[in-house]
């Protein structure tokens, strides 16, 4: 729809220029989290946790279930931001990760490698840390699985550095996205798109494992929702005749 002759924007123009409310809220919450102050005397120019180049991150859903783990050698804020604001990343493009599922974010920044010239040592440590976090996520998952298409290769164990974790969904957005029926619909849609990707491409077995995990997650959520109404129906049937 074009602008009016007087040069003013029409309601359509304004609506298409503004991101959805929940997207703006997510960006604001995520920015606040990644701007959490972090002081390191060796790197005084970096003053926030999202300002580090190296780190590992994990996403959790509305039930606290771990769903994804990754590593980055770029700014943590940039990598995580692309995942969660629907900008193209492999995980989002392949329908492995639905950003709408993410409720909590945890990151492990690695300030000791900031400005390093030993990229090999940094990469090795990142691989070890990602593997350690991945194993913890698996042990904490009731499905004993996360949605990663590729599991990190086995690496020597290490002690986890300090992590930062925060909810990046406001109460208003939770009202919009967190209802079980909404989550069931989103999860079913993601599952269908992922199945279509698999049917149209020559994919690795890991993506089929992700499909199985998504199917189990959908079934569990749907069963829990059904049991809720089943209990309500049983309670209603147990009431004396004529009682509301």
QUIPE-V647510 format. One record per residue. BURIAL is # if it has 16 or more other C-alpha atoms within 10 Angstrom, else .. D_LAST is the distance of its C-alpha to the last C-alpha in whole Angstrom. Layout:
burial: <BURIAL BURIAL>
d_last: <D_LAST D_LAST>
This chain:
burial: <. . . . . . . . . . . . . . . . . . . . . # # . # # # . # # . . # # . . . # . . . . . . . # . # # # # # # # # # # # # # # # . . # # # # # # # # # . # # # . # # # . # # # . . . . . # # . # # # # # # # # # # # # # # # # # # . # # . . . . . . . # # . # # # # # # # # # # # . # # . . . . . . # # # # # . . # . . . . . . . . . . . . . . # # # . . . . . . . # # . . . . # # . # # # . # # # . # # . # # . . . . . . . . # . # # # # # # # . # # . . # # . . . . . . . . . . . . . . . . . . . . . .>
d_last: <53 56 56 57 61 61 60 57 54 51 47 48 50 49 45 48 50 47 45 41 39 38 42 43 41 41 45 45 43 45 48 47 47 50 52 51 55 57 60 63 67 68 66 66 66 62 60 56 55 54 58 59 61 60 56 54 50 47 43 40 36 33 33 36 37 41 42 45 49 52 55 57 61 60 58 55 53 55 53 50 50 51 48 45 46 46 50 52 52 52 49 47 50 49 45 45 44 41 41 38 37 39 37 40 44 46 50 53 56 60 62 65 65 65 69 70 73 72 69 69 69 66 64 65 63 60 60 60 57 55 55 54 51 50 50 48 46 46 45 42 40 38 39 43 44 44 44 48 50 53 53 56 59 59 61 62 60 60 58 55 56 54 51 49 45 43 39 41 37 36 32 32 34 31 28 30 31 29 26 26 26 29 30 30 31 34 35 35 37 40 40 41 43 45 45 47 49 50 50 53 55 57 55 55 53 52 50 48 47 45 44 43 41 39 38 37 35 33 32 31 29 27 27 25 23 22 21 19 16 17 16 13 12 14 11 8 10 11 8 9 8 6 4 0>
